[in-house]
């Protein structure tokens, strides 16, 4: 799911949909929080070394941001 969000953030998936990408990132981030601190994969996702969240949020429009809220 992290890699899927990264594909969206890298514009490797068309059409661009930052809302869906961020949804996947949030799902995998919340899931990763349930793993023990020693789980390297989960810690990698929580660190977000590819800055997927930042890339997605930086280009979201006001309309996109409203779509994210439940």
mmCIF file of the N, C-alpha and C atoms, coordinates in Angstrom:
data_MODEL
# 
_entry.id   MODEL 
# 
loop_
_atom_site.group_PDB 
_atom_site.id 
_atom_site.type_symbol 
_atom_site.label_atom_id 
_atom_site.label_alt_id 
_atom_site.label_comp_id 
_atom_site.label_asym_id 
_atom_site.label_entity_id 
_atom_site.label_seq_id 
_atom_site.pdbx_PDB_ins_code 
_atom_site.Cartn_x 
_atom_site.Cartn_y 
_atom_site.Cartn_z 
_atom_site.occupancy 
_atom_site.B_iso_or_equiv 
_atom_site.pdbx_formal_charge 
_atom_site.auth_seq_id 
_atom_site.auth_comp_id 
_atom_site.auth_asym_id 
_atom_site.auth_atom_id 
_atom_site.pdbx_PDB_model_num 
ATOM 1   N N  . UNK A 1 1  ? 0.823   -1.183 0.000   1.00 0.00 ? 1  UNK A N  1 
ATOM 2   C CA . UNK A 1 1  ? 0.000   0.000  0.000   1.00 0.00 ? 1  UNK A CA 1 
ATOM 3   C C  . UNK A 1 1  ? 0.874   1.256  0.000   1.00 0.00 ? 1  UNK A C  1 
ATOM 4   N N  . UNK A 1 2  ? 1.996   1.178  0.728   1.00 0.00 ? 2  UNK A N  1 
ATOM 5   C CA . UNK A 1 2  ? 2.917   2.322  0.735   1.00 0.00 ? 2  UNK A CA 1 
ATOM 6   C C  . UNK A 1 2  ? 3.460   2.554  -0.672  1.00 0.00 ? 2  UNK A C  1 
ATOM 7   N N  . UNK A 1 3  ? 3.847   1.468  -1.324  1.00 0.00 ? 3  UNK A N  1 
ATOM 8   C CA . UNK A 1 3  ? 4.373   1.599  -2.685  1.00 0.00 ? 3  UNK A CA 1 
ATOM 9   C C  . UNK A 1 3  ? 3.304   2.092  -3.652  1.00 0.00 ? 3  UNK A C  1 
ATOM 10  N N  . UNK A 1 4  ? 2.073   1.686  -3.464  1.00 0.00 ? 4  UNK A N  1 
ATOM 11  C CA . UNK A 1 4  ? 0.983   2.172  -4.306  1.00 0.00 ? 4  UNK A CA 1 
ATOM 12  C C  . UNK A 1 4  ? 0.818   3.683  -4.132  1.00 0.00 ? 4  UNK A C  1 
ATOM 13  N N  . UNK A 1 5  ? 0.815   4.149  -2.898  1.00 0.00 ? 5  UNK A N  1 
ATOM 14  C CA . UNK A 1 5  ? 0.727   5.587  -2.648  1.00 0.00 ? 5  UNK A CA 1 
ATOM 15  C C  . UNK A 1 5  ? 1.910   6.312  -3.279  1.00 0.00 ? 5  UNK A C  1 
ATOM 16  N N  . UNK A 1 6  ? 3.098   5.696  -3.219  1.00 0.00 ? 6  UNK A N  1 
ATOM 17  C CA . UNK A 1 6  ? 4.281   6.294  -3.826  1.00 0.00 ? 6  UNK A CA 1 
ATOM 18  C C  . UNK A 1 6  ? 4.142   6.374  -5.346  1.00 0.00 ? 6  UNK A C  1 
ATOM 19  N N  . UNK A 1 7  ? 3.563   5.357  -5.956  1.00 0.00 ? 7  UNK A N  1 
ATOM 20  C CA . UNK A 1 7  ? 3.336   5.391  -7.403  1.00 0.00 ? 7  UNK A CA 1 
ATOM 21  C C  . UNK A 1 7  ? 2.435   6.565  -7.779  1.00 0.00 ? 7  UNK A C  1 
ATOM 22  N N  . UNK A 1 8  ? 1.378   6.772  -6.989  1.00 0.00 ? 8  UNK A N  1 
ATOM 23  C CA . UNK A 1 8  ? 0.509   7.924  -7.232  1.00 0.00 ? 8  UNK A CA 1 
ATOM 24  C C  . UNK A 1 8  ? 1.285   9.226  -7.041  1.00 0.00 ? 8  UNK A C  1 
ATOM 25  N N  . UNK A 1 9  ? 2.058   9.325  -5.974  1.00 0.00 ? 9  UNK A N  1 
ATOM 26  C CA . UNK A 1 9  ? 2.809   10.548 -5.676  1.00 0.00 ? 9  UNK A CA 1 
ATOM 27  C C  . UNK A 1 9  ? 3.850   10.836 -6.758  1.00 0.00 ? 9  UNK A C  1 
ATOM 28  N N  . UNK A 1 10 ? 4.329   9.789  -7.410  1.00 0.00 ? 10 UNK A N  1 
ATOM 29  C CA . UNK A 1 10 ? 5.336   9.943  -8.468  1.00 0.00 ? 10 UNK A CA 1 
ATOM 30  C C  . UNK A 1 10 ? 4.707   10.151 -9.842  1.00 0.00 ? 10 UNK A C  1 
ATOM 31  N N  . UNK A 1 11 ? 3.382   10.247 -9.886  1.00 0.00 ? 11 UNK A N  1 
ATOM 32  C CA . UNK A 1 11 ? 2.636   10.407 -11.145 1.00 0.00 ? 11 UNK A CA 1 
ATOM 33  C C  . UNK A 1 11 ? 2.827   9.223  -12.089 1.00 0.00 ? 11 UNK A C  1 
ATOM 34  N N  . UNK A 1 12 ? 3.019   8.042  -11.521 1.00 0.00 ? 12 UNK A N  1 
ATOM 35  C CA . UNK A 1 12 ? 3.145   6.842  -12.335 1.00 0.00 ? 12 UNK A CA 1 
ATOM 36  C C  . UNK A 1 12 ? 1.800   6.162  -12.571 1.00 0.00 ? 12 UNK A C  1 
ATOM 37  N N  . UNK A 1 13 ? 0.743   6.704  -11.994 1.00 0.00 ? 13 UNK A N  1 
ATOM 38  C CA . UNK A 1 13 ? -0.603  6.175  -12.188 1.00 0.00 ? 13 UNK A CA 1 
ATOM 39  C C  . UNK A 1 13 ? -1.470  7.302  -12.725 1.00 0.00 ? 13 UNK A C  1 
ATOM 40  N N  . UNK A 1 14 ? -2.193  6.992  -13.768 1.00 0.00 ? 14 UNK A N  1 
ATOM 41  C CA . UNK A 1 14 ? -3.097  7.983  -14.353 1.00 0.00 ? 14 UNK A CA 1 
ATOM 42  C C  . UNK A 1 14 ? -4.513  7.461  -14.296 1.00 0.00 ? 14 UNK A C  1 
ATOM 43  N N  . UNK A 1 15 ? -5.478  8.289  -14.084 1.00 0.00 ? 15 UNK A N  1 
ATOM 44  C CA . UNK A 1 15 ? -5.333  9.714  -13.822 1.00 0.00 ? 15 UNK A CA 1 
ATOM 45  C C  . UNK A 1 15 ? -4.836  9.959  -12.402 1.00 0.00 ? 15 UNK A C  1 
ATOM 46  N N  . UNK A 1 16 ? -4.229  11.102 -12.186 1.00 0.00 ? 16 UNK A N  1 
ATOM 47  C CA . UNK A 1 16 ? -3.738  11.482 -10.858 1.00 0.00 ? 16 UNK A CA 1 
ATOM 48  C C  . UNK A 1 16 ? -4.928  11.578 -9.915  1.00 0.00 ? 16 UNK A C  1 
ATOM 49  N N  . UNK A 1 17 ? -4.778  10.968 -8.741  1.00 0.00 ? 17 UNK A N  1 
ATOM 50  C CA . UNK A 1 17 ? -5.823  11.061 -7.723  1.00 0.00 ? 17 UNK A CA 1 
ATOM 51  C C  . UNK A 1 17 ? -5.149  11.071 -6.353  1.00 0.00 ? 17 UNK A C  1 
ATOM 52  N N  . UNK A 1 18 ? -4.811  12.261 -5.912  1.00 0.00 ? 18 UNK A N  1 
ATOM 53  C CA . UNK A 1 18 ? -4.092  12.395 -4.646  1.00 0.00 ? 18 UNK A CA 1 
ATOM 54  C C  . UNK A 1 18 ? -4.942  11.997 -3.453  1.00 0.00 ? 18 UNK A C  1 
ATOM 55  N N  . UNK A 1 19 ? -6.241  12.145 -3.559  1.00 0.00 ? 19 UNK A N  1 
ATOM 56  C CA . UNK A 1 19 ? -7.132  11.763 -2.461  1.00 0.00 ? 19 UNK A CA 1 
ATOM 57  C C  . UNK A 1 19 ? -7.075  10.253 -2.247  1.00 0.00 ? 19 UNK A C  1 
ATOM 58  N N  . UNK A 1 20 ? -7.168  9.490  -3.316  1.00 0.00 ? 20 UNK A N  1 
ATOM 59  C CA . UNK A 1 20 ? -7.087  8.026  -3.218  1.00 0.00 ? 20 UNK A CA 1 
ATOM 60  C C  . UNK A 1 20 ? -5.697  7.612  -2.740  1.00 0.00 ? 20 UNK A C  1 
ATOM 61  N N  . UNK A 1 21 ? -4.671  8.251  -3.255  1.00 0.00 ? 21 UNK A N  1 
ATOM 62  C CA . UNK A 1 21 ? -3.306  7.930  -2.841  1.00 0.00 ? 21 UNK A CA 1 
ATOM 63  C C  . UNK A 1 21 ? -3.120  8.159  -1.352  1.00 0.00 ? 21 UNK A C  1 
ATOM 64  N N  . UNK A 1 22 ? -3.625  9.271  -0.866  1.00 0.00 ? 22 UNK A N  1 
ATOM 65  C CA . UNK A 1 22 ? -3.482  9.571  0.556   1.00 0.00 ? 22 UNK A CA 1 
ATOM 66  C C  . UNK A 1 22 ? -4.309  8.609  1.400   1.00 0.00 ? 22 UNK A C  1 
ATOM 67  N N  . UNK A 1 23 ? -5.442  8.172  0.863   1.00 0.00 ? 23 UNK A N  1 
ATOM 68  C CA . UNK A 1 23 ? -6.246  7.178  1.574   1.00 0.00 ? 23 UNK A CA 1 
ATOM 69  C C  . UNK A 1 23 ? -5.426  5.902  1.787   1.00 0.00 ? 23 UNK A C  1 
ATOM 70  N N  . UNK A 1 24 ? -4.745  5.430  0.736   1.00 0.00 ? 24 UNK A N  1 
ATOM 71  C CA . UNK A 1 24 ? -3.923  4.223  0.866   1.00 0.00 ? 24 UNK A CA 1 
ATOM 72  C C  . UNK A 1 24 ? -2.783  4.448  1.845   1.00 0.00 ? 24 UNK A C  1 
ATOM 73  N N  . UNK A 1 25 ? -2.180  5.619  1.790   1.00 0.00 ? 25 UNK A N  1 
ATOM 74  C CA . UNK A 1 25 ? -1.092  5.917  2.710   1.00 0.00 ? 25 UNK A CA 1 
ATOM 75  C C  . UNK A 1 25 ? -1.578  5.927  4.151   1.00 0.00 ? 25 UNK A C  1 
ATOM 76  N N  . UNK A 1 26 ? -2.746  6.498  4.389   1.00 0.00 ? 26 UNK A N  1 
ATOM 77  C CA . UNK A 1 26 ? -3.289  6.539  5.744   1.00 0.00 ? 26 UNK A CA 1 
ATOM 78  C C  . UNK A 1 26 ? -3.662  5.144  6.243   1.00 0.00 ? 26 UNK A C  1 
ATOM 79  N N  . UNK A 1 27 ? -4.182  4.314  5.361   1.00 0.00 ? 27 UNK A N  1 
ATOM 80  C CA . UNK A 1 27 ? -4.528  2.934  5.746   1.00 0.00 ? 27 UNK A CA 1 
ATOM 81  C C  . UNK A 1 27 ? -3.278  2.180  6.187   1.00 0.00 ? 27 UNK A C  1 
ATOM 82  N N  . UNK A 1 28 ? -2.238  2.242  5.378   1.00 0.00 ? 28 UNK A N  1 
ATOM 83  C CA . UNK A 1 28 ? -1.029  1.489  5.701   1.00 0.00 ? 28 UNK A CA 1 
ATOM 84  C C  . UNK A 1 28 ? -0.302  2.096  6.903   1.00 0.00 ? 28 UNK A C  1 
ATOM 85  N N  . UNK A 1 29 ? -0.397  3.394  7.079   1.00 0.00 ? 29 UNK A N  1 
ATOM 86  C CA . UNK A 1 29 ? 0.227   4.031  8.245   1.00 0.00 ? 29 UNK A CA 1 
ATOM 87  C C  . UNK A 1 29 ? -0.465  3.581  9.527   1.00 0.00 ? 29 UNK A C  1 
ATOM 88  N N  . UNK A 1 30 ? -1.788  3.600  9.547   1.00 0.00 ? 30 UNK A N  1 
ATOM 89  C CA . UNK A 1 30 ? -2.526  3.151  10.739  1.00 0.00 ? 30 UNK A CA 1 
ATOM 90  C C  . UNK A 1 30 ? -2.262  1.676  11.014  1.00 0.00 ? 30 UNK A C  1 
ATOM 91  N N  . UNK A 1 31 ? -2.198  0.877  9.969   1.00 0.00 ? 31 UNK A N  1 
ATOM 92  C CA . UNK A 1 31 ? -1.908  -0.546 10.121  1.00 0.00 ? 31 UNK A CA 1 
ATOM 93  C C  . UNK A 1 31 ? -0.510  -0.743 10.696  1.00 0.00 ? 31 UNK A C  1 
ATOM 94  N N  . UNK A 1 32 ? 0.443   0.037  10.232  1.00 0.00 ? 32 UNK A N  1 
ATOM 95  C CA . UNK A 1 32 ? 1.828   -0.074 10.700  1.00 0.00 ? 32 UNK A CA 1 
ATOM 96  C C  . UNK A 1 32 ? 1.967   0.276  12.174  1.00 0.00 ? 32 UNK A C  1 
ATOM 97  N N  . UNK A 1 33 ? 1.113   1.132  12.656  1.00 0.00 ? 33 UNK A N  1 
ATOM 98  C CA . UNK A 1 33 ? 1.155   1.525  14.069  1.00 0.00 ? 33 UNK A CA 1 
ATOM 99  C C  . UNK A 1 33 ? 0.797   0.373  14.994  1.00 0.00 ? 33 UNK A C  1 
ATOM 100 N N  . UNK A 1 34 ? 0.157   -0.665 14.467  1.00 0.00 ? 34 UNK A N  1 
ATOM 101 C CA . UNK A 1 34 ? -0.252  -1.804 15.291  1.00 0.00 ? 34 UNK A CA 1 
ATOM 102 C C  . UNK A 1 34 ? 0.871   -2.825 15.464  1.00 0.00 ? 34 UNK A C  1 
ATOM 103 N N  . UNK A 1 35 ? 1.939   -2.672 14.696  1.00 0.00 ? 35 UNK A N  1 
ATOM 104 C CA . UNK A 1 35 ? 3.056   -3.608 14.765  1.00 0.00 ? 35 UNK A CA 1 
ATOM 105 C C  . UNK A 1 35 ? 4.011   -3.225 15.888  1.00 0.00 ? 35 UNK A C  1 
ATOM 106 N N  . UNK A 1 36 ? 4.752   -4.195 16.404  1.00 0.00 ? 36 UNK A N  1 
ATOM 107 C CA . UNK A 1 36 ? 5.752   -3.893 17.435  1.00 0.00 ? 36 UNK A CA 1 
ATOM 108 C C  . UNK A 1 36 ? 6.810   -2.923 16.895  1.00 0.00 ? 36 UNK A C  1 
ATOM 109 N N  . UNK A 1 37 ? 7.399   -2.160 17.785  1.00 0.00 ? 37 UNK A N  1 
ATOM 110 C CA . UNK A 1 37 ? 8.414   -1.163 17.409  1.00 0.00 ? 37 UNK A CA 1 
ATOM 111 C C  . UNK A 1 37 ? 9.608   -1.787 16.687  1.00 0.00 ? 37 UNK A C  1 
ATOM 112 N N  . UNK A 1 38 ? 9.852   -3.063 16.905  1.00 0.00 ? 38 UNK A N  1 
ATOM 113 C CA . UNK A 1 38 ? 10.981  -3.735 16.272  1.00 0.00 ? 38 UNK A CA 1 
ATOM 114 C C  . UNK A 1 38 ? 10.740  -4.172 14.840  1.00 0.00 ? 38 UNK A C  1 
ATOM 115 N N  . UNK A 1 39 ? 9.525   -4.006 14.340  1.00 0.00 ? 39 UNK A N  1 
ATOM 116 C CA . UNK A 1 39 ? 9.215   -4.426 12.978  1.00 0.00 ? 39 UNK A CA 1 
ATOM 117 C C  . UNK A 1 39 ? 9.754   -3.388 11.995  1.00 0.00 ? 39 UNK A C  1 
ATOM 118 N N  . UNK A 1 40 ? 10.795  -3.775 11.257  1.00 0.00 ? 40 UNK A N  1 
ATOM 119 C CA . UNK A 1 40 ? 11.460  -2.836 10.361  1.00 0.00 ? 40 UNK A CA 1 
ATOM 120 C C  . UNK A 1 40 ? 10.558  -2.319 9.257   1.00 0.00 ? 40 UNK A C  1 
ATOM 121 N N  . UNK A 1 41 ? 9.741   -3.186 8.695   1.00 0.00 ? 41 UNK A N  1 
ATOM 122 C CA . UNK A 1 41 ? 8.848   -2.770 7.612   1.00 0.00 ? 41 UNK A CA 1 
ATOM 123 C C  . UNK A 1 41 ? 7.869   -1.710 8.071   1.00 0.00 ? 41 UNK A C  1 
ATOM 124 N N  . UNK A 1 42 ? 7.282   -1.932 9.233   1.00 0.00 ? 42 UNK A N  1 
ATOM 125 C CA . UNK A 1 42 ? 6.326   -0.963 9.770   1.00 0.00 ? 42 UNK A CA 1 
ATOM 126 C C  . UNK A 1 42 ? 7.023   0.358  10.101  1.00 0.00 ? 42 UNK A C  1 
ATOM 127 N N  . UNK A 1 43 ? 8.211   0.288  10.660  1.00 0.00 ? 43 UNK A N  1 
ATOM 128 C CA . UNK A 1 43 ? 8.943   1.506  11.004  1.00 0.00 ? 43 UNK A CA 1 
ATOM 129 C C  . UNK A 1 43 ? 9.344   2.287  9.751   1.00 0.00 ? 43 UNK A C  1 
ATOM 130 N N  . UNK A 1 44 ? 9.643   1.578  8.688   1.00 0.00 ? 44 UNK A N  1 
ATOM 131 C CA . UNK A 1 44 ? 9.970   2.215  7.412   1.00 0.00 ? 44 UNK A CA 1 
ATOM 132 C C  . UNK A 1 44 ? 8.781   3.051  6.933   1.00 0.00 ? 44 UNK A C  1 
ATOM 133 N N  . UNK A 1 45 ? 7.611   2.450  6.978   1.00 0.00 ? 45 UNK A N  1 
ATOM 134 C CA . UNK A 1 45 ? 6.405   3.150  6.534   1.00 0.00 ? 45 UNK A CA 1 
ATOM 135 C C  . UNK A 1 45 ? 6.138   4.356  7.420   1.00 0.00 ? 45 UNK A C  1 
ATOM 136 N N  . UNK A 1 46 ? 6.287   4.194  8.712   1.00 0.00 ? 46 UNK A N  1 
ATOM 137 C CA . UNK A 1 46 ? 6.025   5.307  9.633   1.00 0.00 ? 46 UNK A CA 1 
ATOM 138 C C  . UNK A 1 46 ? 7.037   6.442  9.454   1.00 0.00 ? 46 UNK A C  1 
ATOM 139 N N  . UNK A 1 47 ? 8.265   6.119  9.082   1.00 0.00 ? 47 UNK A N  1 
ATOM 140 C CA . UNK A 1 47 ? 9.274   7.166  8.817   1.00 0.00 ? 47 UNK A CA 1 
ATOM 141 C C  . UNK A 1 47 ? 8.973   7.899  7.516   1.00 0.00 ? 47 UNK A C  1 
ATOM 142 N N  . UNK A 1 48 ? 8.320   7.213  6.579   1.00 0.00 ? 48 UNK A N  1 
ATOM 143 C CA . UNK A 1 48 ? 7.995   7.766  5.264   1.00 0.00 ? 48 UNK A CA 1 
ATOM 144 C C  . UNK A 1 48 ? 9.228   8.393  4.598   1.00 0.00 ? 48 UNK A C  1 
ATOM 145 N N  . UNK A 1 49 ? 10.269  7.580  4.381   1.00 0.00 ? 49 UNK A N  1 
ATOM 146 C CA . UNK A 1 49 ? 11.514  8.129  3.835   1.00 0.00 ? 49 UNK A CA 1 
ATOM 147 C C  . UNK A 1 49 ? 11.388  8.692  2.424   1.00 0.00 ? 49 UNK A C  1 
ATOM 148 N N  . UNK A 1 50 ? 10.384  8.258  1.693   1.00 0.00 ? 50 UNK A N  1 
ATOM 149 C CA . UNK A 1 50 ? 10.174  8.773  0.338   1.00 0.00 ? 50 UNK A CA 1 
ATOM 150 C C  . UNK A 1 50 ? 9.344   10.058 0.341   1.00 0.00 ? 50 UNK A C  1 
ATOM 151 N N  . UNK A 1 51 ? 8.943   10.496 1.527   1.00 0.00 ? 51 UNK A N  1 
ATOM 152 C CA . UNK A 1 51 ? 8.149   11.716 1.706   1.00 0.00 ? 51 UNK A CA 1 
ATOM 153 C C  . UNK A 1 51 ? 6.879   11.702 0.851   1.00 0.00 ? 51 UNK A C  1 
ATOM 154 N N  . UNK A 1 52 ? 6.242   10.545 0.822   1.00 0.00 ? 52 UNK A N  1 
ATOM 155 C CA . UNK A 1 52 ? 5.024   10.376 0.044   1.00 0.00 ? 52 UNK A CA 1 
ATOM 156 C C  . UNK A 1 52 ? 3.940   11.326 0.554   1.00 0.00 ? 52 UNK A C  1 
ATOM 157 N N  . UNK A 1 53 ? 3.736   11.364 1.864   1.00 0.00 ? 53 UNK A N  1 
ATOM 158 C CA . UNK A 1 53 ? 2.688   12.231 2.419   1.00 0.00 ? 53 UNK A CA 1 
ATOM 159 C C  . UNK A 1 53 ? 2.929   13.691 2.039   1.00 0.00 ? 53 UNK A C  1 
ATOM 160 N N  . UNK A 1 54 ? 4.143   14.136 2.189   1.00 0.00 ? 54 UNK A N  1 
ATOM 161 C CA . UNK A 1 54 ? 4.467   15.532 1.881   1.00 0.00 ? 54 UNK A CA 1 
ATOM 162 C C  . UNK A 1 54 ? 4.213   15.837 0.405   1.00 0.00 ? 54 UNK A C  1 
ATOM 163 N N  . UNK A 1 55 ? 4.630   14.939 -0.466  1.00 0.00 ? 55 UNK A N  1 
ATOM 164 C CA . UNK A 1 55 ? 4.427   15.165 -1.907  1.00 0.00 ? 55 UNK A CA 1 
ATOM 165 C C  . UNK A 1 55 ? 2.953   15.225 -2.256  1.00 0.00 ? 55 UNK A C  1 
ATOM 166 N N  . UNK A 1 56 ? 2.167   14.333 -1.668  1.00 0.00 ? 56 UNK A N  1 
ATOM 167 C CA . UNK A 1 56 ? 0.738   14.316 -1.970  1.00 0.00 ? 56 UNK A CA 1 
ATOM 168 C C  . UNK A 1 56 ? 0.035   15.551 -1.406  1.00 0.00 ? 56 UNK A C  1 
ATOM 169 N N  . UNK A 1 57 ? 0.270   15.832 -0.141  1.00 0.00 ? 57 UNK A N  1 
ATOM 170 C CA . UNK A 1 57 ? -0.429  16.951 0.496   1.00 0.00 ? 57 UNK A CA 1 
ATOM 171 C C  . UNK A 1 57 ? -0.031  18.295 -0.105  1.00 0.00 ? 57 UNK A C  1 
ATOM 172 N N  . UNK A 1 58 ? 1.196   18.418 -0.577  1.00 0.00 ? 58 UNK A N  1 
ATOM 173 C CA . UNK A 1 58 ? 1.656   19.700 -1.106  1.00 0.00 ? 58 UNK A CA 1 
ATOM 174 C C  . UNK A 1 58 ? 0.953   20.097 -2.391  1.00 0.00 ? 58 UNK A C  1 
ATOM 175 N N  . UNK A 1 59 ? 0.407   19.149 -3.106  1.00 0.00 ? 59 UNK A N  1 
ATOM 176 C CA . UNK A 1 59 ? -0.249  19.488 -4.365  1.00 0.00 ? 59 UNK A CA 1 
ATOM 177 C C  . UNK A 1 59 ? -1.771  19.331 -4.317  1.00 0.00 ? 59 UNK A C  1 
ATOM 178 N N  . UNK A 1 60 ? -2.305  19.062 -3.132  1.00 0.00 ? 60 UNK A N  1 
ATOM 179 C CA . UNK A 1 60 ? -3.756  18.912 -3.005  1.00 0.00 ? 60 UNK A CA 1 
ATOM 180 C C  . UNK A 1 60 ? -4.440  20.276 -3.042  1.00 0.00 ? 60 UNK A C  1 
ATOM 181 N N  . UNK A 1 61 ? -5.528  20.328 -3.759  1.00 0.00 ? 61 UNK A N  1 
ATOM 182 C CA . UNK A 1 61 ? -6.334  21.543 -3.817  1.00 0.00 ? 61 UNK A CA 1 
ATOM 183 C C  . UNK A 1 61 ? -7.242  21.613 -2.588  1.00 0.00 ? 61 UNK A C  1 
ATOM 184 N N  . UNK A 1 62 ? -7.876  22.736 -2.407  1.00 0.00 ? 62 UNK A N  1 
ATOM 185 C CA . UNK A 1 62 ? -8.837  22.884 -1.309  1.00 0.00 ? 62 UNK A CA 1 
ATOM 186 C C  . UNK A 1 62 ? -9.954  21.862 -1.463  1.00 0.00 ? 62 UNK A C  1 
ATOM 187 N N  . UNK A 1 63 ? -10.385 21.637 -2.678  1.00 0.00 ? 63 UNK A N  1 
ATOM 188 C CA . UNK A 1 63 ? -11.431 20.643 -2.949  1.00 0.00 ? 63 UNK A CA 1 
ATOM 189 C C  . UNK A 1 63 ? -10.962 19.250 -2.537  1.00 0.00 ? 63 UNK A C  1 
ATOM 190 N N  . UNK A 1 64 ? -9.714  18.904 -2.874  1.00 0.00 ? 64 UNK A N  1 
ATOM 191 C CA . UNK A 1 64 ? -9.160  17.602 -2.488  1.00 0.00 ? 64 UNK A CA 1 
ATOM 192 C C  . UNK A 1 64 ? -9.134  17.454 -0.970  1.00 0.00 ? 64 UNK A C  1 
ATOM 193 N N  . UNK A 1 65 ? -8.742  18.504 -0.289  1.00 0.00 ? 65 UNK A N  1 
ATOM 194 C CA . UNK A 1 65 ? -8.653  18.458 1.170   1.00 0.00 ? 65 UNK A CA 1 
ATOM 195 C C  . UNK A 1 65 ? -10.028 18.256 1.798   1.00 0.00 ? 65 UNK A C  1 
ATOM 196 N N  . UNK A 1 66 ? -11.043 18.856 1.209   1.00 0.00 ? 66 UNK A N  1 
ATOM 197 C CA . UNK A 1 66 ? -12.415 18.668 1.734   1.00 0.00 ? 66 UNK A CA 1 
ATOM 198 C C  . UNK A 1 66 ? -12.886 17.239 1.508   1.00 0.00 ? 66 UNK A C  1 
ATOM 199 N N  . UNK A 1 67 ? -12.478 16.622 0.417   1.00 0.00 ? 67 UNK A N  1 
ATOM 200 C CA . UNK A 1 67 ? -12.868 15.234 0.126   1.00 0.00 ? 67 UNK A CA 1 
ATOM 201 C C  . UNK A 1 67 ? -12.295 14.267 1.144   1.00 0.00 ? 67 UNK A C  1 
ATOM 202 N N  . UNK A 1 68 ? -11.155 14.597 1.720   1.00 0.00 ? 68 UNK A N  1 
ATOM 203 C CA . UNK A 1 68 ? -10.499 13.720 2.696   1.00 0.00 ? 68 UNK A CA 1 
ATOM 204 C C  . UNK A 1 68 ? -11.261 13.635 3.999   1.00 0.00 ? 68 UNK A C  1 
ATOM 205 N N  . UNK A 1 69 ? -11.957 14.684 4.357   1.00 0.00 ? 69 UNK A N  1 
ATOM 206 C CA . UNK A 1 69 ? -12.618 14.731 5.666   1.00 0.00 ? 69 UNK A CA 1 
ATOM 207 C C  . UNK A 1 69 ? -13.904 13.911 5.631   1.00 0.00 ? 69 UNK A C  1 
ATOM 208 N N  . UNK A 1 70 ? -14.101 13.090 6.668   1.00 0.00 ? 70 UNK A N  1 
ATOM 209 C CA . UNK A 1 70 ? -15.306 12.246 6.701   1.00 0.00 ? 70 UNK A CA 1 
ATOM 210 C C  . UNK A 1 70 ? -16.574 13.052 6.900   1.00 0.00 ? 70 UNK A C  1 
# 
